[in-house]
Amino acid sequence: MKRLTYFCLLFLPLLSYAQGSTLLESLTCGSKILEKEVAYSIYLPAGYEASSRRYPVLYLLHGYTDDETAWTQFGEVKKIADQAMQDARVTDMIIVMPDAGVDWYVNSYDTKTRYEDFFIEELIPFVESNYRIRSEKQFRALAGLSMGGHGTLLYAIKYPELFAAAAPLSASVWTEQSVMEIDQKGWDEYFGFIYGPELAGEARLTPHLRQSNTLFLLQDLSEEGLQQLREVKFYIDCGDDDFLIEGNMELHAEMRKLEIPHEFRVRDGAHNWTYWRTALPTVLSFISERFHR
């Protein structure tokens, strides 16, 4: 009998993984704030359907012009997460990938778009009400690439009471000088609808932009906010050939100055999916370590 019990204990985890993980793409969450249905994809680890346990959650954010399917298709999130969890290198977790369009994960200057409010006030409660998720801060994390790296930093800095860890990849980080130097066509096309159209030079450095720009947010932190932020664990990664490397290096320098604990990596690579796919296993491992008590 003891031998049978021992065999069953060994066999159950294997059975759980044999059942496989589940990837659901392009589901929808109703938003009163945005007045529309917002699409999201979700990864449920192996054994989710057969168990009653509650899981930590990672919100994985896409880049500019992508959507809720970017990480599932180009990022191969299921393949990478399956392997990492099956090898026990990463704890089982739920991964949520919401669509943000080209909204930069922020509220627009005219409040016509309030994606930040949607994410904090509607998406997180929706996910935690509809899936078996551990709702404590310790079991909630963020990661994302490019525009999604910007969103990752933005939410972690503004809401440190909500997140245990943040892993921005090739994050869109703009210094004061680089904001002023964006050519007018580029500003109006990519940033005007969020921060204000037809702004040039110093006129772009509005109070609204300061509340949505990583470096300004760090510089404007209160002592209490700084202490809270030091409790969030950061993993920052950007390629040496990435056009955003200078902003990421500035971010690293600012966080060092403020004594905010973080890991900073510069690897060989550019602003592309090859770089982000190779980063994902390390990101999952870093996040997993923060989920452990």
Secondary structure, 3 states (H helix, E strand, C coil): CHHHHHHHHHHHHHHHHHHCCEEEEEEEEEECCCCEEEEEEEEECCCCCCCCCCECEEEEECCCCCCCCHHHHCCCHHHHHHHHHHCCCCCCCEEEEECCCCCCCCECCCCCCEHHHHHHHHHHHHHHHHCCECCCHHHEEEEEECHHHHHHHHHHHHCCCCCCEEEEECCCCCCHHHHHHCCHHHHHHHHHHHHCCCCCHHHHCCHHHHCCCHHHHHHCCCHHHHHHHCCCEEEEEEECCCCCHHHHHHHHHHHHHCCCCEEEEEECCCCCHHHHHHHHHHHHHHHHHHHCC
